[in-house]
């Protein structure tokens, strides 16, 4: 493929993290359960919860 498109245009090499030091310093309460809850709801029976 010689043309980049779709989600490839948005790829930045980042990753998600919950309960990080940066969040704590900013006063944000977070936990892995909070971060993954929407995904578990979407995945349903395919979830590894």
C-alpha positions as a Markdown table, in Angstrom:
| # | Residue | x | y | z |
|---|---|---|---|---|
| 1 | Unk | 0.0 | 0.0 | 0.0 |
| 2 | Unk | 1.6 | 3.3 | -1.0 |
| 3 | Unk | -1.0 | 5.6 | 0.5 |
| 4 | Unk | -1.6 | 6.0 | 4.2 |
| 5 | Unk | -5.2 | 6.3 | 5.2 |
| 6 | Unk | -7.9 | 5.5 | 7.8 |
| 7 | Unk | -6.7 | 4.9 | 11.3 |
| 8 | Unk | -3.1 | 4.7 | 10.1 |
| 9 | Unk | -3.2 | 8.5 | 9.8 |
| 10 | Unk | -3.9 | 8.8 | 13.5 |
| 11 | Unk | -1.3 | 6.3 | 14.8 |
| 12 | Unk | 1.1 | 7.9 | 17.1 |
| 13 | Unk | 2.7 | 5.0 | 19.1 |
| 14 | Unk | 0.9 | 6.0 | 22.3 |
| 15 | Unk | -0.8 | 3.7 | 24.8 |
| 16 | Unk | -3.5 | 4.0 | 27.5 |
| 17 | Unk | -2.7 | 4.0 | 31.2 |
| 18 | Unk | -5.0 | 4.3 | 34.2 |
| 19 | Unk | -4.0 | 5.6 | 37.6 |
| 20 | Unk | -0.8 | 7.1 | 36.3 |
| 21 | Unk | 1.4 | 9.6 | 38.3 |
| 22 | Unk | 0.4 | 12.3 | 35.9 |
| 23 | Unk | -3.3 | 11.7 | 36.6 |
| 24 | Unk | -2.7 | 11.6 | 40.3 |
| 25 | Unk | -0.7 | 14.9 | 40.2 |
| 26 | Unk | -3.6 | 16.5 | 38.2 |
| 27 | Unk | -6.2 | 15.3 | 40.9 |
| 28 | Unk | -7.8 | 12.8 | 38.5 |
| 29 | Unk | -9.1 | 9.6 | 40.1 |
| 30 | Unk | -8.7 | 6.6 | 37.8 |
| 31 | Unk | -8.2 | 2.9 | 37.9 |
| 32 | Unk | -7.9 | 0.1 | 35.3 |
| 33 | Unk | -11.5 | -1.0 | 36.0 |
| 34 | Unk | -12.7 | 2.5 | 35.1 |
| 35 | Unk | -10.6 | 2.5 | 31.9 |
| 36 | Unk | -11.7 | -0.9 | 30.7 |
| 37 | Unk | -15.4 | -0.8 | 31.7 |
| 38 | Unk | -16.6 | 0.6 | 28.3 |
| 39 | Unk | -14.5 | -2.0 | 26.4 |
| 40 | Unk | -15.9 | -4.9 | 28.5 |
| 41 | Unk | -19.4 | -3.6 | 27.8 |
| 42 | Unk | -18.7 | -3.5 | 24.0 |
| 43 | Unk | -16.9 | -6.9 | 23.9 |
| 44 | Unk | -19.5 | -8.7 | 26.0 |
| 45 | Unk | -18.9 | -12.5 | 25.9 |
| 46 | Unk | -15.6 | -11.9 | 24.1 |
| 47 | Unk | -14.2 | -10.0 | 27.1 |
| 48 | Unk | -11.4 | -11.5 | 29.3 |
| 49 | Unk | -12.8 | -9.7 | 32.4 |
